[in-house]
């Protein structure tokens, strides 16, 4: 615990620093006022950014009043060099950029397993990697041709469907463009989807090929398959056993599926066009269909497919995809659930790309335009199903910015998969622009803060620490002046500069998607990133069904609410529809509220095997529309949109007239120092909210020391079940929510600390780490019933009210408990345990 003397010293020192900064502000503010002209930024932020498509018609859709489609672009179909399909775009950019750097990867030198404090092997490995290896545009074009010929040599042809289940890697990028070049359709599937769900998609879409990442959860490790083994030994290979299971469900699978291509791990021992030693190509040519033999399906590594294509005499056809062809069928569900496949045509993709290009590069307003340079590659680490990241990667390549492929485990030197002393991907790439989901940025903020403080947790016991106090002051100071239109130059130069090393010190823009998943970026994380990196945070509205982004904030939008998602992109039509079930109406005063509808040529054609109840429709003019299911509020003066929440996240409590937005509340509570991840649960039968928390272990251990719990006396599971610890964490979450400005009705009344890890492998979170509410509710169904039936309304009582204190001296110690029965909250329910007093010496 922090001594009173240390707290006093820290307070005095911080007071001196504040006094010096106050004097500096008073002296220099006239100079900053003249040089930075803050009034111009404030005026720009207040300008109206939306207008009616037909002036004066209140039923007319809203369109952007400041952004226009750019016709002078390689992406624009109306320009002299415009493109209508992905194939045409790739050919044009290759002709334009030729020998410039295009795509890059890092090879793995070695891997090292790490273990948690309980001795269990952690799935993430510490890896040591090389620097980036780059291919030029011409080399990538040759690789795409080789993949096309390799697929054709393995029985695929124009019009076929090929399933791709992978993160966004160079192989999946090549495969997508090869499939488009040969006039086929790519079926994009989340890499963490369960193999039985993957099988359902293969059968449903009548796919002829499967391209799958080697370390995906569907196939497991391929270490049992060694190069040169006999055919019967290959039956022990995981992919072979999985195929046998699939054939039992669908005996005709081997007549449908032509080949399976494995994207192998990138290691330095794998030369270009060579096979990973951990995987062997094998083919069963036997026509027998007995269960003891492999199905007649070709199984190859991606590198051998490419090598086969390079030596193939086949010629690529001259009839690639047309603008109306289906380019992608995208399944967004992860792990244990699948949504309907979204049908995206070549026109949908190219229109969305043109809208992005017109906003961020070729047109738009001053606050929108990105500063791009070939010296600062763009990092791509999203799954292949993230169309927004795919289009941003294309946008960078069109403008000569190379793309370096990364992963969440190796993104920064603080990431769990980076060996100590090795640089992260961002340090090597030094990007100016990155695209990241909110949950990734929340964890980055926490990691950077911990690294600065030199602590594993920021709990109440560290409040007297000067570094912690000064960091809080510096963030508040920077946030205050930015809202006045000023830039804190000296604070950035002498203090925040040290924080920018995790991004490579060149970062200028972070693009953050919100929308389809109902998740927004935590306000605390927004302020932290904006202050420490000096970059602009472009939160946006993104929907797969609309081809990616439909709205983005400008640099000047930071004067508005942190939950703002900006205004619409060019070419997008918006409508706000009434949602009477929750009391939101388009005629609400002063700001319209309701479900947002998106219209325009970027809207998908529908779902694969269209369900009866579909959110797609068309108006009398033939314009396609999509009902997003997201409730927004539109600022009547500026036209900026603020996301309230998804329909499914709005819950009306039993005694409440208004709906509770669970998603927006989670975004604010996730930044609590004890919380690694959090999911809220509520229903209309009860009048309070439950919180399920995946806690930060180091923070819980720090709390145990504060409560004078003997180190090592409790396992992590027992810590999470301890009533005192649960009460302290509940108090911290409630206090954190109140400090964030949340009303009392949005704060959880009961908190469950979950000792089991939340991972994408067990289906509780997505690959990016976003909680899957339905899966968490199913996992902890017993706890939900118990917590709703046994509510502790006294969680705000001080610790002294919940334990027997036997020593009245000033020295705090863990109280002696004489045969006290305690309720231990466990997965199975309430467990009654008895604690005996510790032995004492006479």
C-alpha positions in Angstrom: 0.0 0.0 0.0 1.1 3.6 -0.6 2.4 5.3 2.5 0.8 8.6 3.6 4.1 10.4 3.3 4.5 9.2 -0.3 0.9 10.4 -1.1 1.7 13.8 0.4 4.9 14.1 -1.5 3.2 13.1 -4.8 0.4 15.7 -4.2 2.9 18.5 -3.4 5.0 17.7 -6.5 2.0 17.5 -8.7 0.8 20.8 -7.3 4.1 22.5 -8.2 3.9 21.1 -11.8 0.3 22.4 -12.2 1.3 25.8 -10.9 4.2 26.1 -13.5 1.9 24.9 -16.3 -0.8 27.4 -15.2 1.7 30.3 -15.4 2.9 29.1 -18.8 -0.7 29.0 -20.1 -1.5 32.5 -18.9 1.7 33.9 -20.5 1.5 32.1 -23.9 -2.2 31.8 -24.6 -2.3 35.1 -26.7 0.5 33.7 -28.9 -1.3 30.3 -29.3 -4.5 32.1 -30.0 -2.9 34.0 -33.0 -0.9 31.0 -34.3 -3.5 28.2 -34.0 -6.7 30.2 -34.7 -8.9 27.9 -32.6 -12.1 29.7 -33.6 -11.8 28.4 -37.2 -11.8 24.8 -36.0 -14.9 25.3 -33.8 -16.7 27.0 -36.6 -16.0 24.1 -39.0 -17.2 21.6 -36.4 -20.6 23.4 -36.2 -21.2 23.5 -40.0 -24.1 21.4 -41.2 -22.8 18.2 -42.8 -26.1 16.8 -44.1 -28.9 18.1 -46.3 -32.0 16.8 -47.9 -31.6 15.3 -51.3 -34.7 17.3 -52.4 -34.7 20.6 -50.6 -37.8 21.2 -48.5 -39.1 17.7 -48.8 -39.2 16.2 -45.3 -39.5 12.7 -46.7 -36.5 13.0 -48.9 -33.3 11.1 -47.7 -30.3 12.9 -46.2 -27.1 13.1 -48.2 -23.7 14.7 -47.5 -23.5 18.4 -48.0 -19.7 18.6 -47.7 -18.4 15.5 -49.5 -18.8 14.8 -53.2 -17.9 11.8 -55.4 -14.6 12.3 -57.1 -14.5 11.6 -60.8 -10.8 12.1 -61.2 -9.7 8.8 -59.7 -8.6 5.3 -60.8 -11.5 4.0 -58.8 -14.2 6.1 -60.5 -15.9 4.3 -63.4 -16.7 7.7 -64.9 -13.0 8.7 -65.3 -10.8 7.9 -68.3 -8.8 5.4 -66.2 -11.8 4.1 -64.1 -12.4 0.5 -63.2 -15.6 -1.5 -62.8 -14.3 -4.7 -61.2 -11.6 -5.8 -58.8 -9.7 -7.5 -61.7 -9.7 -4.2 -63.7 -8.5 -2.3 -60.7 -5.7 -4.7 -59.9 -4.5 -4.6 -63.6 -4.6 -0.7 -63.6 -2.7 -0.3 -60.4 0.0 -2.8 -61.4 0.5 -0.9 -64.7 0.7 2.4 -62.8 3.0 1.4 -59.9 5.0 -1.5 -61.4 8.2 -2.0 -59.4 7.1 -0.2 -56.2 6.6 -2.1 -53.0 3.2 -3.8 -52.8 2.7 -6.5 -50.1 4.9 -7.5 -47.2 5.1 -10.3 -44.6 7.3 -11.2 -41.6 8.8 -14.6 -41.3 9.0 -16.5 -38.0 12.5 -17.4 -36.8 11.4 -19.3 -33.7 8.5 -19.9 -31.4 8.4 -20.3 -27.7 5.4 -21.5 -25.6 4.6 -19.4 -22.5 2.7 -20.6 -19.4 0.3 -18.8 -17.1 0.8 -18.7 -13.3 -1.1 -21.9 -12.9 1.3 -23.7 -15.2 -1.1 -24.1 -18.1 0.3 -23.6 -21.6 -1.1 -20.4 -23.2 -2.3 -20.7 -26.7 -0.4 -17.6 -27.8 3.3 -18.2 -28.3 6.1 -15.8 -28.0 7.6 -15.5 -31.5 10.8 -13.9 -32.9 10.4 -12.6 -36.4 12.4 -11.2 -39.2 12.0 -7.8 -40.8 9.4 -7.4 -43.5 10.0 -9.0 -46.8 8.3 -7.2 -49.7 7.0 -8.0 -53.2 6.5 -5.5 -55.9 3.2 -4.9 -57.8 4.6 -6.8 -60.8 5.6 -9.8 -58.6 2.2 -9.8 -57.0 0.5 -9.8 -60.4 2.6 -12.9 -61.3 1.7 -14.6 -58.1 -2.0 -14.0 -58.8 -1.7 -15.5 -62.2 0.1 -18.5 -60.7 -2.7 -19.0 -58.2 -5.3 -18.8 -61.0 -3.6 -21.5 -63.0 -3.0 -23.6 -59.9 -6.8 -23.5 -59.0 -7.6 -24.3 -62.7 -5.2 -27.2 -62.6 -7.0 -28.6 -59.5 -10.4 -28.6 -61.2 -11.8 -25.2 -60.5 -13.3 -23.0 -63.3 -15.3 -19.8 -63.9 -18.6 -19.6 -62.0 -17.4 -21.9 -59.1 -17.5 -20.9 -55.5 -14.4 -21.1 -53.3 -14.6 -20.9 -49.5 -11.8 -18.9 -47.8 -11.4 -19.1 -44.0 -8.5 -17.1 -42.9 -7.2 -13.9 -41.3 -6.2 -11.2 -43.8 -2.9 -12.6 -45.0 -1.0 -12.3 -48.2 -2.2 -15.7 -49.3 -5.9 -14.8 -48.8 -5.3 -11.5 -50.6 -3.8 -13.4 -53.6 -6.6 -16.0 -53.5 -9.4 -13.3 -53.5 -7.9 -11.6 -56.5 -7.2 -14.9 -58.3 -10.8 -16.0 -57.8 -12.0 -12.6 -59.2 -9.6 -12.9 -62.1 -10.9 -16.3 -63.1 -14.6 -15.2 -62.8 -15.4 -17.3 -59.7 -17.0 -16.3 -56.4 -15.2 -16.1 -53.1 -17.1 -17.3 -50.0 -15.5 -15.5 -47.1 -15.8 -17.2 -43.7 -14.5 -16.1 -40.2 -11.3 -18.1 -39.4 -12.6 -19.1 -35.9 -15.8 -20.7 -37.2 -16.4 -24.3 -35.9 -15.7 -27.0 -38.5 -19.2 -28.3 -38.5 -20.5 -24.8 -39.3 -17.8 -24.5 -42.0 -19.1 -27.8 -43.4 -22.6 -26.5 -43.5 -21.5 -23.4 -45.5 -19.5 -25.6 -47.9 -22.6 -27.8 -48.6 -25.0 -24.9 -48.7 -23.0 -22.9 -51.2 -22.0 -25.9 -53.3 -18.4 -24.8 -53.0 -15.8 -26.5 -55.2 -12.7 -25.4 -53.3 -11.7 -24.6 -49.7 -8.8 -22.4 -48.8 -8.1 -22.5 -45.0 -5.5 -21.2 -42.7 -3.2 -23.8 -41.2 -3.6 -22.8 -37.5 -7.4 -22.2 -37.7 -9.5 -23.9 -35.1 -11.2 -26.0 -37.8 -8.1 -28.1 -38.7 -5.7 -27.9 -35.8 -2.0 -28.4 -36.1 -0.6 -30.2 -39.1 2.5 -31.5 -37.3 1.5 -35.2 -37.7 1.8 -34.9 -41.4 5.4 -35.1 -42.5 6.7 -34.7 -45.9 7.2 -38.0 -47.7 4.9 -40.1 -45.6 2.9 -42.9 -47.2 -0.8 -42.4 -48.0 -2.0 -44.6 -45.2 -0.1 -42.5 -42.7 -1.8 -39.4 -43.9 -5.1 -40.7 -42.5 -3.7 -39.5 -39.1 -3.5 -35.9 -40.4 -6.3 -33.8 -38.7 -7.6 -32.5 -42.0 -8.0 -36.1 -43.2 -9.9 -37.1 -40.1 -12.1 -34.1 -40.4 -12.9 -35.0 -44.1 -13.9 -38.5 -43.0 -16.4 -36.9 -40.5 -17.7 -34.6 -43.2 -18.2 -37.5 -45.6 -20.3 -39.3 -43.0 -22.6 -36.3 -43.0 -22.6 -35.9 -46.7 -21.5 -39.0 -48.7 -21.4 -36.9 -52.0 -18.9 -34.4 -50.6 -16.0 -35.9 -52.7 -18.1 -35.4 -55.8 -18.6 -31.7 -54.9 -15.4 -30.5 -53.3 -12.4 -30.6 -55.7 -9.5 -29.4 -53.5 -8.5 -28.1 -50.1 -5.7 -25.6 -50.0 -3.9 -25.1 -46.7 -2.3 -21.6 -45.9 0.7 -22.7 -44.0 2.6 -20.9 -41.3 5.1 -18.4 -42.5 8.6 -19.5 -41.4 12.1 -18.6 -42.5 12.6 -22.2 -43.5 9.9 -21.9 -46.1 11.3 -20.6 -49.4 9.1 -19.1 -52.0 7.2 -21.8 -53.8 8.2 -24.5 -51.2 6.1 -26.6 -48.9 6.1 -26.1 -45.2 7.8 -29.1 -43.6 4.8 -29.3 -41.2 2.4 -30.2 -44.0 2.5 -32.7 -46.8 0.5 -32.7 -50.0 -1.5 -35.8 -50.4 -4.2 -37.0 -52.8 -6.4 -40.1 -52.7 -6.9 -41.4 -56.2 -8.7 -44.5 -55.1 -12.3 -44.5 -56.3 -13.5 -46.5 -53.3 -15.8 -44.7 -50.9 -15.2 -46.8 -47.7 -14.7 -44.9 -44.5 -11.2 -46.3 -44.0 -9.9 -44.5 -47.1 -9.5 -40.8 -47.8 -12.0 -39.0 -50.0 -11.0 -38.2 -53.5 -10.2 -34.6 -52.7 -6.9 -32.9 -53.5 -5.2 -31.5 -50.4 -2.3 -29.1 -51.0 -0.4 -26.3 -49.3 -0.8 -22.8 -50.8 2.9 -22.6 -51.7 2.7 -25.8 -53.7 -0.5 -24.6 -55.4 1.4 -21.5 -56.4 4.4 -23.5 -57.5 2.2 -25.8 -59.6 0.6 -22.8 -61.2 3.9 -21.3 -62.2 4.9 -24.4 -64.2 1.4 -25.1 -65.6 0.9 -24.7 -69.4 -2.7 -23.6 -68.9 -3.7 -20.1 -70.1 -5.9 -17.8 -68.2 -9.2 -17.0 -69.8 -10.1 -13.6 -71.2 -13.6 -13.4 -69.5 -13.1 -12.3 -65.9 -15.9 -11.1 -63.6 -18.5 -8.6 -64.9 -19.8 -5.7 -62.7 -23.1 -7.5 -61.9 -21.4 -10.7 -60.8 -21.3 -11.8 -57.2 -17.8 -11.1 -56.0 -18.2 -12.2 -52.3 -20.6 -14.2 -50.2 -19.6 -13.2 -46.7 -20.5 -15.0 -43.5 -19.9 -12.8 -40.5 -20.7 -15.3 -37.7 -17.8 -16.4 -35.6 -17.1 -19.7 -33.9 -20.4 -21.3 -33.0 -22.9 -19.3 -35.1 -23.3 -18.2 -38.6 -25.3 -15.4 -40.1 -26.8 -15.5 -43.6 -24.2 -15.0 -46.3 -24.2 -11.4 -47.6 -24.1 -11.2 -51.4 -21.7 -8.4 -52.6 -21.4 -7.7 -56.3 -18.4 -6.2 -58.0 -20.4 -3.0 -58.3 -21.1 -2.9 -54.5 -17.4 -3.2 -53.8 -16.2 -0.7 -56.4 -18.9 1.9 -55.4 -17.9 1.6 -51.7 -14.2 1.9 -52.6 -15.0 5.0 -54.7 -16.9 6.5 -51.8 -13.9 5.9 -49.4 -11.5 7.3 -52.0 -13.6 10.4 -52.5 -13.7 11.0 -48.7 -10.1 10.1 -47.7 -7.9 10.8 -50.7 -9.3 12.4 -53.9 -12.0 14.6 -52.5 -13.8 15.5 -49.4 -13.0 18.3 -46.9 -9.7 19.3 -45.4 -10.4 17.4 -42.2 -11.0 14.1 -44.1 -8.0 13.8 -46.3 -5.3 11.4 -45.3 -1.6 12.1 -45.6 -0.3 9.0 -47.4 3.3 8.1 -48.2 4.9 4.9 -49.7 7.5 5.1 -46.9 4.7 4.4 -44.3 3.0 1.1 -45.2 -0.5 0.3 -44.0 -0.9 -2.6 -41.5 -3.7 -5.1 -42.1 -4.6 -7.6 -39.3 -8.4 -8.0 -39.5 -10.1 -11.3 -40.5 -10.8 -11.9 -44.2 -14.5 -11.2 -43.5 -13.8 -7.6 -42.6 -14.7 -5.9 -45.8 -13.8 -2.4 -44.5 -10.2 -3.4 -43.9 -10.1 -5.1 -47.3 -11.3 -2.0 -49.1 -8.9 0.3 -47.1 -6.0 -2.0 -48.1 -7.1 -1.6 -51.7 -7.3 2.1 -51.3 -3.8 2.2 -50.0 -2.5 0.1 -52.9 -4.3 2.3 -55.4 -2.4 5.3 -54.0 1.0 3.5 -53.9 1.0 2.8 -50.2 2.3 -0.8 -49.6 0.4 -3.1 -47.2 2.2 -5.1 -44.5 0.3 -8.0 -43.1 0.2 -8.3 -39.3 -1.8 -10.0 -36.5 -3.2 -9.0 -33.1 -0.5 -11.1 -31.4 2.4 -9.3 -33.0 1.0 -5.8 -33.6 3.2 -3.9 -31.0 6.2 -4.8 -28.8 3.6 -5.0 -26.0 1.5 -7.7 -27.8 1.4 -11.1 -26.1 2.9 -12.9 -29.1 6.1 -10.7 -29.4 9.2 -12.0 -27.7 10.8 -9.6 -25.3 13.3 -7.3 -27.0 11.7 -7.8 -30.5 9.9 -5.0 -32.3 6.2 -5.1 -33.0 4.8 -4.8 -36.5 3.8 -1.2 -36.1 7.3 -0.2 -35.0 8.7 -1.7 -38.3 6.0 -0.4 -40.6 5.7 3.1 -39.0 2.2 3.6 -40.5 0.4 6.9 -40.9 -3.0 5.2 -40.9 -4.3 2.2 -39.1 -7.7 0.5 -39.0 -8.7 -1.2 -35.7 -11.8 -2.4 -33.9 -12.6 -0.7 -30.6 -11.7 -3.7 -28.4 -8.2 -3.8 -29.8 -7.6 -0.2 -29.1 -9.0 -0.6 -25.5 -6.4 -3.3 -24.8 -3.6 -1.3 -26.4 -4.4 1.7 -24.2 -4.3 -0.6 -21.1 -1.0 -2.1 -22.2 0.7 1.2 -22.9 -0.5 2.7 -19.6 0.8 -0.3 -17.7 4.2 -0.1 -19.5 4.5 3.6 -18.6 3.6 3.1 -14.9 5.7 0.0 -14.5 2.8 -1.7 -12.9 0.5 -4.6 -13.9 -2.6 -2.8 -12.6 -3.8 0.7 -11.8 -5.9 0.2 -8.8 -6.8 2.4 -5.8 -3.6 1.4 -4.1 -1.5 3.3 -6.7 -3.4 6.6 -6.4 -0.5 8.1 -4.5 1.9 7.3 -7.3 3.2 10.5 -9.0 3.4 9.0 -12.4 -0.2 7.9 -12.3 -1.4 11.2 -11.0 0.6 13.2 -13.5 -0.7 11.0 -16.4 -4.3 11.6 -15.4 -3.6 15.4 -15.2 -1.8 15.4 -18.6 -4.7 13.6 -20.3 -7.3 15.9 -18.8 -5.2 19.0 -19.7 -4.7 17.9 -23.3 -8.4 17.0 -23.6 -9.5 20.4 -22.3 -7.4 22.5 -24.6 -8.3 20.4 -27.7 -11.9 21.0 -27.1 -11.1 24.7 -27.1 -9.5 24.3 -30.5 -5.8 24.4 -29.2 -3.0 22.0 -29.7 -0.8 21.3 -26.6 2.5 21.5 -28.4 5.0 21.4 -25.5 3.1 18.7 -23.7 3.1 16.6 -26.8 6.8 17.2 -27.4 8.2 16.6 -23.9 5.7 14.1 -22.4 3.4 12.4 -24.8 6.2 11.7 -27.4 7.4 8.8 -25.3 4.0 7.1 -25.7 4.1 7.2 -29.5 6.9 4.6 -29.7 4.4 1.7 -29.8 3.0 3.1 -33.1 6.3 3.8 -34.8 6.0 7.6 -34.1 4.4 8.4 -37.4 0.7 7.6 -36.8 -1.7 10.4 -37.8 -5.1 8.7 -38.2 -6.9 5.8 -36.5 -10.0 4.6 -38.3 -12.4 2.8 -35.9 -15.5 0.9 -37.2 -18.8 1.0 -35.3 -22.2 -0.1 -36.4 -23.1 -3.7 -37.2 -21.8 -5.1 -33.9 -23.2 -2.3 -31.8 -19.8 -1.6 -30.3 -18.3 1.9 -29.9 -14.9 3.1 -28.8 -14.6 3.8 -25.1 -14.5 7.6 -24.5 -11.5 7.2 -22.2 -9.6 5.3 -25.0 -10.5 8.0 -27.5 -9.1 10.8 -25.3 -6.0 8.7 -24.4 -5.1 7.9 -28.0 -5.8 11.4 -29.3 -3.5 12.9 -26.6 -0.7 10.4 -26.5 -0.3 9.9 -30.2 -1.5 13.3 -31.4 -3.5 11.6 -34.1 -7.1 12.1 -35.2 -9.6 9.4 -34.3 -12.0 8.7 -37.2 -14.9 6.7 -35.7 -17.2 5.5 -38.4 -20.4 3.6 -39.2 -19.6 0.4 -40.9 -21.9 -2.3 -42.3 -21.0 -5.4 -44.3 -24.4 -5.3 -45.9 -23.5 -1.8 -47.2 -20.1 -2.7 -48.5 -18.2 -1.2 -45.5 -18.2 2.4 -44.2 -21.2 4.6 -44.7 -20.2 7.4 -42.3 -17.0 8.8 -40.8 -16.0 11.6 -38.5 -13.7 14.4 -39.7 -10.7 15.7 -37.7 -12.9 18.6 -36.5 -15.6 16.4 -35.1 -13.8 15.9 -31.7 -15.8 18.8 -30.4 -18.9 16.6 -30.6 -19.8 13.7 -28.3 -17.3 10.8 -28.2 -20.1 8.5 -29.4 -20.5 10.4 -32.6 -20.0 8.5 -35.8 -19.7 11.5 -38.0 -21.7 12.2 -41.2 -22.4 10.1 -44.3 -19.9 9.4 -47.1 -20.6 10.6 -50.6 -23.1 8.5 -52.5 -24.8 7.4 -49.3 -28.5 8.1 -48.6 -29.8 8.1 -45.0 -33.2 7.9 -43.5 -34.2 7.9 -39.8 -37.2 5.6 -39.3 -39.4 5.6 -36.2 -38.8 2.9 -33.6 -41.9 3.2 -31.4 -41.2 0.0 -29.4 -38.5 1.9 -27.5 -39.8 5.5 -27.9 -37.6 6.8 -30.6 -39.2 8.9 -33.4 -37.9 10.8 -36.4 -39.9 13.9 -35.2 -38.3 14.0 -31.7 -37.2 17.5 -30.6 -34.6 18.9 -30.9 -32.9 15.9 -32.6 -34.5 13.2 -34.7 -34.0 9.7 -33.3 -34.8 6.2 -34.7 -33.5 3.3 -36.8 -31.1 4.4 -39.6 -31.7 3.1 -43.1 -29.0 3.2 -45.8 -29.6 3.5 -49.5 -27.4 3.5 -52.6 -25.6 1.4 -55.1 -23.2 0.0 -52.4 -26.1 -1.8 -50.6 -25.8 -5.6 -51.1 -28.2 -7.5 -53.3 -29.4 -9.5 -50.3 -28.6 -12.7 -48.5 -27.6 -16.1 -50.0 -30.8 -18.2 -49.9 -32.8 -15.1 -49.0 -34.8 -15.6 -45.8 -38.5 -14.6 -45.6 -37.9 -11.7 -43.2 -35.2 -9.6 -44.9 -33.9 -6.1 -44.0 -33.3 -5.4 -47.7 -35.9 -3.5 -49.8 -36.2 -1.1 -52.7 -38.1 2.2 -53.1 -40.3 3.3 -56.0 -37.2 4.7 -57.8 -35.4 1.3 -57.7 -32.9 2.4 -55.1 -31.9 -0.5 -52.8 -32.2 0.1 -49.0 -30.9 -1.7 -46.0 -32.5 -1.5 -42.5 -29.5 -1.5 -40.2 -31.2 -2.3 -36.9 -29.2 0.5 -35.2 -30.8 3.4 -33.4 -29.1 6.8 -33.9 -29.7 10.4 -33.0 -29.1 13.1 -35.6 -27.9 16.5 -34.5 -30.4 18.9 -36.1 -27.8 21.7 -36.5 -24.6 19.9 -37.5 -26.1 16.7 -39.1 -23.7 14.5 -37.1 -24.9 11.0 -36.2 -24.6 9.6 -32.7 -25.1 5.9 -32.2 -27.5 5.0 -29.3 -27.2 1.2 -29.7 -28.4 -1.8 -31.7 -32.0 -2.8 -31.3 -31.1 -6.1 -29.7 -28.9 -4.2 -27.1 -31.8 -2.0 -26.0 -33.6 -3.5 -23.0 -36.5 -2.0 -21.1 -36.3 -2.9 -17.4 -39.4 -3.9 -15.5 -39.8 -0.5 -13.7 -38.3 1.8 -16.3 -39.9 3.8 -19.1 -36.8 4.2 -21.1 -34.6 1.5 -22.7 -31.1 0.7 -21.4 -28.4 0.7 -24.1 -26.2 -2.2 -23.0 -23.6 -1.8 -25.8 -22.9 1.9 -25.1 -22.7 1.2 -21.3 -20.2 -1.6 -21.9 -18.0 0.7 -23.9 -17.7 3.0 -20.8 -17.2 0.3 -18.2 -14.6 -1.6 -20.1 -11.9 0.9 -19.2 -12.3 0.2 -15.5 -8.9 -0.9 -14.2 -10.1 -4.3 -13.0 -11.8 -5.2 -16.3 -10.2 -7.1 -19.2 -13.5 -7.7 -20.8 -17.1 -7.2 -19.8 -20.6 -8.2 -20.9 -23.8 -6.8 -19.5 -27.1 -8.7 -19.2 -30.6 -7.5 -18.5 -34.2 -8.5 -19.2 -37.7 -6.9 -18.9 -38.6 -9.2 -16.0 -36.1 -7.5 -13.6 -35.2 -3.9 -12.8 -31.4 -4.1 -12.6 -28.4 -5.1 -14.7 -25.9 -7.9 -14.3 -22.3 -7.6 -15.3 -20.1 -10.6 -16.3 -16.4 -9.6 -16.0 -13.3 -11.3 -17.3 -10.9 -9.6 -14.8 -7.3 -8.6 -15.1 -5.5 -11.1 -13.0 -2.7 -8.8 -11.9 -5.3 -6.2 -10.8 -7.2 -8.8 -8.7 -3.9 -9.9 -7.1 -3.1 -6.3 -6.3 -6.5 -6.0 -4.7 -5.8 -9.0 -2.6 -2.7 -7.3 -1.2 -4.8 -4.3 -0.4 -7.3 -6.5 1.5 -4.3 -8.2 3.3 -5.1 -11.6 1.8 -2.0 -13.7 2.2 -0.3 -14.2 -1.1 -0.7 -17.7 -2.5 -3.5 -18.5 0.0 -6.2 -18.3 -2.7 -6.2 -19.6 -6.3 -7.4 -17.3 -9.0 -10.7 -19.1 -9.1 -11.1 -18.6 -5.3 -10.2 -14.9 -5.7 -12.9 -14.4 -8.2 -15.4 -16.2 -5.9 -14.4 -14.3 -2.8 -17.3 -12.1 -1.6 -15.0 -9.3 -0.4 -13.2 -9.1 -3.7 -16.4 -9.2 -5.7 -17.8 -6.4 -3.5 -14.6 -4.3 -4.1 -14.7 -4.8 -7.8 -18.4 -4.0 -8.0 -17.8 -0.8 -6.1 -14.9 0.1 -8.5 -17.1 -0.6 -11.6 -19.9 1.5 -10.2 -17.6 4.4 -9.3 -16.0 4.2 -12.7 -19.4 4.4 -14.4 -20.5 7.3 -12.4 -17.2 9.2 -13.1 -17.9 8.5 -16.8 -21.3 10.2 -16.5 -23.5 7.1 -16.7 -26.9 7.4 -14.9 -27.5 5.1 -12.0 -30.0 3.0 -13.9 -27.2 2.0 -16.3 -24.9 0.7 -13.6 -24.8 -3.0 -12.8 -26.2 -4.1 -9.4 -24.5 -7.5 -9.4 -21.1 -8.5 -10.8 -19.8 -12.0 -11.6 -16.0 -12.3 -11.8 -15.3 -15.1 -14.3 -12.1 -17.0 -13.6 -12.3 -19.0 -16.9 -10.6 -17.2 -19.8 -12.7 -15.6 -22.5 -11.2 -16.6 -25.8 -12.3 -17.0 -29.4 -11.5 -20.7 -29.1 -14.2 -21.3 -26.5 -16.7 -19.1 -28.3 -17.1 -16.3 -25.7 -15.5 -13.6 -27.8 -14.8 -12.9 -31.4 -11.3 -13.0 -32.9 -10.8 -9.3 -32.1 -11.9 -9.9 -28.4 -15.4 -8.5 -28.6 -17.8 -10.4 -26.2 -20.5 -12.5 -27.7 -23.4 -11.6 -25.4 -25.6 -14.6 -26.4 -22.8 -17.1 -25.8 -21.8 -15.6 -22.4 -25.5 -15.6 -21.3 -25.7 -19.3 -22.3 -22.4 -20.1 -20.5 -23.5 -18.5 -17.3 -27.2 -19.3 -17.4 -27.1 -20.8 -13.9 -25.4 -17.7 -12.5 -28.0 -15.4 -14.2 -30.9 -17.2 -12.5 -29.1 -17.2 -9.1 -28.1 -13.5 -9.3 -31.6 -12.4 -10.3 -33.0 -14.4 -7.5 -30.5 -13.4 -4.8 -29.7 -9.7 -5.2 -27.3 -8.1 -2.8 -28.6 -4.5 -2.5 -25.9 -3.6 0.1 -22.8 -3.8 -2.2 -22.0 -0.2 -1.4 -21.4 -1.0 2.2 -17.8 -0.5 3.5 -15.7 -3.6 3.9 -16.0 -3.4 7.7 -19.7 -4.2 7.4 -19.0 -7.5 5.7 -16.2 -8.9 7.9 -15.4 -9.3 11.6 -12.5 -7.1 12.7 -10.8 -8.3 15.8 -7.9 -5.9 16.0 -8.7 -2.2 16.6 -5.1 -1.0 16.1 -4.1 1.2 13.2 -2.2 -1.7 11.5 -4.5 -3.3 9.0 -4.5 -7.1 8.6 -6.6 -9.9 7.2 -9.3 -10.4 9.9 -9.5 -13.6 11.8 -12.7 -15.5 10.9 -13.9 -18.1 13.4 -15.9 -20.8 11.7 -17.7 -18.4 9.3 -19.9 -19.8 6.6 -19.3 -18.0 3.3 -21.2 -18.0 0.0 -18.7 -18.7 -2.7 -20.1 -17.8 -6.2 -19.1 -20.5 -8.7 -20.1 -21.6 -12.1 -22.3 -24.3 -10.6 -24.1 -22.0 -8.3 -23.7 -21.0 -4.6 -21.1 -23.2 -2.8 -21.2 -23.1 1.0 -17.7 -23.3 2.5 -16.4 -23.0 6.0 -13.2 -21.1 6.8 -11.2 -22.0 10.0 -9.2 -19.4 11.8 -5.5 -19.4 11.1 -3.2 -21.0 13.6 -1.4 -18.6 15.9 1.6 -19.1 18.1 1.4 -18.5 21.8 
